[in-house]
């Protein structure tokens, strides 16, 4: 399983990448693999506020529809518009091309609740 060491992870299978005071968020290889072929991605609008552990969008696969849970609270400052026309990127490139949103985090303490690559791998082995 592909698991970049420079990212943080949530137990809900989202990844987090810190970038100059902002945070890029997507779903993990494990999540997209479990979902199967992604056919639609619904994301929030730029300017929306998201709350940690609350849904911020959804992904639809040939198998099911799954909600996306925010790993952190903050304001959405960028949305990956490419996923609207090419949702299959989530399967092809979950860590590079298929990032979902960029936020300005509003609670630095929430980073403490995220997992390292090793901790996240242990969670996926339990599932």
C-alpha positions as CSV (number, residue, x, y, z in Angstrom):
1,X,0.0,0.0,0.0
2,X,1.3,3.4,-0.9
3,X,1.7,5.6,2.2
4,X,3.8,8.8,1.9
5,X,5.7,9.4,5.2
6,X,5.6,13.2,4.9
7,X,1.8,13.3,5.3
8,X,-0.5,13.1,8.3
9,X,-3.6,10.9,8.3
10,X,-7.0,10.7,9.9
11,X,-8.8,7.5,11.1
12,X,-11.5,8.3,8.5
13,X,-8.9,7.7,5.7
14,X,-8.1,11.3,4.7
15,X,-4.5,12.6,4.3
16,X,-3.2,16.0,5.3
17,X,-0.2,17.9,3.9
18,X,1.0,21.1,5.6
19,X,1.9,23.8,3.1
20,X,3.0,27.3,4.2
21,X,0.3,27.8,6.8
22,X,-2.4,26.0,4.7
23,X,-3.3,22.4,4.5
24,X,-4.0,20.2,1.4
25,X,-6.5,17.3,2.0
26,X,-7.3,14.2,0.0
27,X,-8.3,10.6,0.6
28,X,-5.8,7.8,1.0
29,X,-4.8,5.0,-1.3
30,X,-6.5,2.6,1.1
31,X,-9.8,4.5,1.0
32,X,-9.9,4.7,-2.8
33,X,-9.0,1.0,-3.1
34,X,-11.8,0.1,-0.7
35,X,-14.3,2.2,-2.6
36,X,-13.5,0.9,-6.1
37,X,-13.9,3.0,-9.2
38,X,-14.7,6.6,-8.3
39,X,-17.4,8.1,-10.6
40,X,-18.3,11.4,-8.9
41,X,-16.8,13.7,-6.3
42,X,-18.8,16.4,-4.4
43,X,-16.7,19.1,-2.7
44,X,-17.4,22.3,-0.8
45,X,-17.1,25.8,-2.2
46,X,-14.2,28.1,-1.7
47,X,-15.1,30.2,1.3
48,X,-17.0,27.4,3.1
49,X,-16.0,26.6,6.7
50,X,-15.5,23.0,7.6
51,X,-15.4,21.4,11.0
52,X,-13.1,18.6,12.1
53,X,-14.8,15.2,12.1
54,X,-17.8,16.6,10.1
55,X,-18.7,15.7,6.5
56,X,-17.3,18.2,3.9
57,X,-18.2,16.3,0.8
58,X,-18.7,12.9,-0.7
59,X,-17.3,10.4,-3.2
60,X,-19.4,8.1,-5.3
61,X,-18.0,4.9,-6.6
62,X,-19.6,2.0,-8.6
63,X,-20.1,0.3,-5.2
64,X,-21.3,3.1,-2.8
65,X,-21.5,6.7,-1.8
66,X,-19.2,7.7,1.1
67,X,-18.9,10.9,3.0
68,X,-15.6,12.7,3.3
69,X,-14.8,13.7,6.9
70,X,-12.8,16.8,7.6
71,X,-9.5,15.9,9.4
72,X,-9.2,19.6,10.6
73,X,-11.4,22.7,11.0
74,X,-10.9,25.7,8.7
75,X,-11.8,27.8,5.8
76,X,-11.7,26.3,2.3
77,X,-9.4,28.4,0.1
78,X,-9.0,26.1,-2.9
79,X,-10.9,23.2,-4.4
80,X,-9.6,20.8,-7.0
81,X,-12.0,21.6,-9.9
82,X,-10.3,18.9,-12.0
83,X,-12.1,16.2,-10.0
84,X,-15.4,17.4,-11.3
85,X,-14.6,16.3,-14.8
86,X,-12.1,13.5,-13.9
87,X,-13.1,11.8,-10.7
88,X,-11.1,8.7,-11.8
89,X,-8.0,10.7,-10.7
90,X,-8.8,9.7,-7.1
91,X,-8.1,6.1,-8.1
92,X,-5.1,6.9,-10.3
93,X,-3.3,9.4,-8.2
94,X,-4.8,9.8,-4.7
95,X,-1.7,11.7,-3.3
96,X,-0.7,13.9,-6.2
97,X,-3.4,14.9,-8.7
98,X,-6.5,14.0,-6.7
99,X,-6.0,16.3,-3.7
100,X,-9.5,17.6,-2.8
101,X,-9.4,20.8,-1.0
102,X,-6.9,23.3,0.6
103,X,-7.9,25.0,3.9
104,X,-6.6,27.6,6.3
105,X,-6.7,25.6,9.5
106,X,-8.5,27.4,12.4
107,X,-7.3,25.2,15.3
108,X,-3.7,24.1,15.4
109,X,-4.4,21.8,18.3
110,X,-6.4,19.5,16.0
111,X,-3.1,18.4,14.3
112,X,-2.4,16.4,17.5
113,X,-5.3,14.1,16.7
114,X,-3.8,13.1,13.3
115,X,-1.8,10.0,12.7
116,X,1.7,9.4,11.4
117,X,2.1,7.0,8.4
118,X,3.0,4.2,10.8
119,X,0.0,4.8,13.0
120,X,-2.3,5.0,10.1
121,X,-0.9,1.8,8.6
122,X,-1.7,0.1,11.9
123,X,-5.3,1.3,11.7
124,X,-5.7,0.0,8.1
125,X,-4.4,-3.4,9.2
126,X,-7.1,-3.7,11.8
127,X,-9.9,-3.0,9.2
